[in-house]
Amino acid sequence: MATSRREFIQIGGAGLGAAALGSGLTTKWWGLDPDVVHDPGTDGDQVIPTFCELCFWKCGVLAHVKDGRVTKLVGNPEHPLSRGRLCPRGTGGTGLLYDPDRLKKPLLRKSTKRGGQDFEEVSWEKALDFTAEKLLKIKKECGPDKVALFSHGFGGSFFKHLLFAYGSGNVTAPSYGQCRGPREVGFNLTYGASLGSPEVLDIAHSRCLTLIGSHLGENMHNTQVQDFAQMIAKGGELVVVDPRFSTAAGKARYWLPIRPGTDMALLLAWIHVILGEGLYDRDYVEKNAIGLEELRAHVADKTPEWAFTETTIPASTIVETARFIAGARPASLIHPGRHVTWYGDDVQRSRAIAILNALLGSWGRRGGIFVPTQLNVPKYPVPDYAEKPKTTQDAPDGVVYPFAEEVLSHGVCDATVPGRIMTKGCPVKGWIVYGSNLLQALPQRKNVEEAIQKLDLLVAIDVLPAEIVGYADVVLPEATYLERWDDVAPVPWSEPFLAIRQQVVPPMYESKPGWWIAKELANRLDLGQYFPWESGEQMVTDRLKAGGYDVEKLKAKGVVKGAPVPVRTDEGLELAFHTPSKKIELYSKQMADAGLPPLPPWTRHEQPADGQFRLLFGRTPTHTFGRTTNNRFLSEVYSENEVWLNAKAAKEQGLVHGEIVTLLNQDGVRSQPVKLKVTQRIRPDCVFVVHGYGHTNPGLKFAAGRGMDDQTLVTRIAVDPVAGTTGMSVNFVTIEKAPGTTAAAAKAEA
Amino acid sequence: MSAAKTATKRYAMTVDTRQCVGCKACVLACKAENAVPDGFCRQWIVEEIRGEFPKLSAEIRSERCNHCTDAPCVKNCPTGASHVNEGGVVLVTHHKCSGCKACIAACPYDARFVHPEGYVDKCTFCLHRVQKGLQPACVGVCPTGTLTFGDASDPESAVSAQLRERSSKVNHPESGAGPNVHFLV
């Protein structure tokens, strides 16, 4: 440094500092003044327990309230899903509550074309009357099953109940068909049980955890990440299969940077080695599973040498990792993943993962997959639904997938456009969209927009002006989770417990809790008898009292626990499987009977051409995709996504770190301008972005124009023949410089 | 705790780099607890990636003020605002601080910033919580159990046990400042 520290102080101190330094007397004078430990004063006058809704894991939080304002949110130590700790999003609930861009009043669209952003503020009375009138008209003219509910989030329960009472069973969520659906189907077919959310994984006790594209630590489901860290602390090892050097890969004993689209080859080769070398749990498989010999024959030619040619993972590494994984059994867990709609054979890949877990004997075992327990809360006594709710799948010529367990969101979308899948009868006429930004959640945006324009009614119930809200006819502003009572949450977990969501502060603006909106709609639909409660609080307390729970204790603690129940064999659990054979079905007769491959087949997926990159997307710890990207508090640490590109590939393309590029997909669709992140941490044949950016609704004043939306580029999908879910990692892009565009300029343009 | 122990108390923190996933829960919990103004954070995450694809290694560190034993910020503070408080925790007394930034220049860790209200601000080890028997906010929130806080002069403390049993390092040991945030490797 050219300037000495003393000189710097004299310059920087500008008078007072310099004088103080120069005079011992002054310093002493200051010294007479006592030093202070400042208390920032964020402790609440009141601390109210509730549970989080920044994602869907349902962690217990304690809300500190001071002078009517929520000052901070901390983990509830009593709650089994938070154990006193929170992920970054959990702390950021205040950023949602106090988001200046919140929907403040009910809105009605003025023009005839949807998406024009021309709304007028109306009274709740008018908004609800309008909605009910349209719903009654659709029911009368086309039948109740022509209305669908897209729902994401715990508060959706009131609207599901409303829709069933109305007579429609079309309750759907992209979190199934565009996310975890194939996994649930694959495990259900194999074990007769699915994994749910939170997933029933005993990671804390695993000795080896294998992640297939699952990026724990970036995917920040609180309890699961806590368990993951505990496992590492206890010396558990990781095998990470990911084209990207994820956070988890950085902690792994083995990182296998697999060629995207070839995971099935690796799984089959691992099964080949584990069976061939007799490394599987013979006793467990003999006792609990059927179809071993068929499986053995099926993988006979799936050698590590063969798998190398598909995956680019050396055969010796495949053998070594297979032995390593099997060496830790039964506390060796192949993580089933969460977002698994990748290539269209996703149920089969999930089946291969389920089968591998069976060979390791991990289901029902310590360090594997546990069998959850749940507390009972009696249902609120309401009349039976007038008739069994109908779904579009009951339609005479609807496309039916044999093992889809839920109504498919993109199926509803297709059933909305005359002639797309339904050539007879009336298409779907009304959508109620609760907390689900369909324009960023569903693939093939053009199809979604076309469906939206065909509707007679689009109702959006939301907290923020997501893109879908801009397309609605009527917008009903919901109160945030901190401002409302929701239903009781008896979560299936390793210990029985239930938690309540209670109002922490009164709803701001004219927003209303979901229970109130649903009840008011029900009253107008002549369905008031299904919503007999005076308030959400009354409904919850009545249910709790009927179950014999201590309501006051629950309000004070937020959570109540039941007596422990064995959830693993080492705790005394007896294994039982709810498949047709009452065994683990390595070979699936159910699938064979439906004309589907009964053992997971290898399918070679198209690979990108030279100069093209496969588009992959995922999570960052601070955000729950587009739901939180407008949250200014969370955005202090992550405020826009970037495109990850391999350093060597970047050099070949003549691209440099930090420059602004656009992605152009195989169908000519171009992304918004986005920053390039040149990195060693990804294979040269793919790019990666964090999902949920590139908002276009100007109402999201912070998020609009930041980063790019990956979903716009998902114009091609691979539909899974087993579950009808949509594989979306099948789009290829080229990268182009965005000349003269800086991030700031791009934002200004938007 | 005995009077003698209190007198020699030396608060310190360990950061387990094997467990840290860099999620920034610590950064945000600190912001909330300490009402840190928009645009500023008292903590930060460093991700160090070494090597070339596919031979890579990573280290993730949750970083903050090191509450140095021989703190350059305290030595360079002309007004006495930066001072050593209980257990060696380095604090800034707001009303004594002239915002001259001498401490910012002196800090080897770039841990300080000027608060919009004019004084220099930084991590306090949440001494206001510690004095009530609570953990610092970052330690309390951390989902991975990466952070441990305690009295390094007490051999019975968790921090002492960690430093005894695990290999550790500090940032910029060459500064000679005697940092009290230790990274377990």
Interface residues (C-beta under 8 A of the other chain):
Chain A: R5 F8 I9 G12 G13 A14 L16 G17 A18 A20 L21 T27 W30 G31 D33 D35 V36 V37 H38 D39 P40 G41 T42 T71 K72 L73 V74 G75 G84 R85 L86 C87 P88 G90 T91 G92 T94 L216 G217 E218 M220 N222 V225 Q226 F228 A229 Q230 I232 A233 F245 T247 A248 A249 G250 K251 W255 P257 P621 T622 R632 F633 L634 E636 V637 Y638 N646 A647 K648 T679 Q680 R681 I682 R683 P684
Chain B: D16 R18 Q19 V21 G22 C23 K24 A25 V27 L28 A29 K31 A32 E33 N34 A35 D38 G39 C41 I49 G51 E52 F53 P54 L56 S57 A58 E59 I60 N76 P78 T79 G80 A81 H83 N85 E86 L91 T93 H94 H95 K96 S98 C100 K101 A102 A105 A106 T124 L127 H128 Q131 A137 G140 V141 C142 P143 T144 G145 T146
